[in-house]
């Protein structure tokens, strides 16, 4: 059973608008949540993380929100840029790191 | 430069042969991981190691084996028992919350 779920396989957003990527999890023991960006045939690159004791973390254009009661987190990218087009993975950590299936983000000109 | 090195980038093997994928890190990280990526499947955890001489199975360990004799190295062997070995394999290491990835090895079994 999937412990980390990204239910939207793809998302298209106009350049300059906000991109919101969602992630749900089932294990309340996760202590950190992470977002990665990935291009084809490359390793994922770390974007931003959030501790389970926080509800928001911001880094430039990227903000992650955590709702522990709903076991839900989201990544906001604003403004969206063409270079943001990639696959985004949500991940959660206990003694290991578990990834979701990813959401492909298309930024439209 | 510090980082994680996976070699080779592309690997071809005949069906029935074992093959070992290399992963080396000079970040002095304790934890290391192997993931497999297939289309539409995301990254699935094969094995992980939190310390030298210790490792645990992930979600899809069947048909794979690992060793962790040195802190810097975590090689993955894809055995002939693995039913669908053709995939993109990713190695990562971590010290703290974030994991850092190598560039991956594309294994094709023909």
Interface residues (C-beta under 8 A of the other chain):
Chain A: X6 X9 X32 X34 X36 X41 X42 X43 X44 X45 X46 X49 X51 X89 X91 X93 X95 X96 X97 X98 X99 X100 X101 X102
Chain B: X4 X6 X33 X35 X40 X41 X42 X43 X44 X45 X48 X50 X56 X58 X88 X90 X92 X94 X97 X98 X99 X100 X101 X102 X103 X104 X106
